């Protein structure tokens, strides 16, 4: 039987820490496709701790969640490095194209609020895949998470002008490409 008090405490912690955890994970991830998985693993672990040790165990929820996120990021990338030693670094897909282990799924950047044709979606995805990770992170935090430019700058340890530059320059390139 699930304790309602644990559920309500979990929901309160989740609501108060989600943006901070998402910002931290985004800043630390080497690949933006991993962000949602790591955030989800962080909160699953939080729920396990609350269920096993009780509500009183966590004194500072934000610090505790950040520590869990740090562990999850570290474990995820150490596992990826171990997998690269065992798995082939590339393979071919059904179309005969070479696909590498580190290929990025740019689909995560695009919100479902708009109906976009598959061709247009593919063009945008192809465009974003070619961009450096820091540009991908800025796009993800701005469009998918909804952070402001100052929040993104703080999360990624960049100046606001650098965030604006990456965001607006890439948007202009994308507009030019799609015209």
Secondary structure, 3 states (H helix, E strand, C coil): CCCHHHHHHHHHHHHHHHHHHHHHHHHHCCCHHHHHHHHHHHHHHHHHHHHHHCHHHCCCHHHHHHHHHHHHHHHHHHHHHHHHHHCCCEEECCCCCEEECCCCCHHHHCCCCCCCCHHHHHHHHHHHHCCCHHHHHHHHHHHHHCCCHHHHHHHHCCCHHHHHHHHHHHHHHHHHHHC
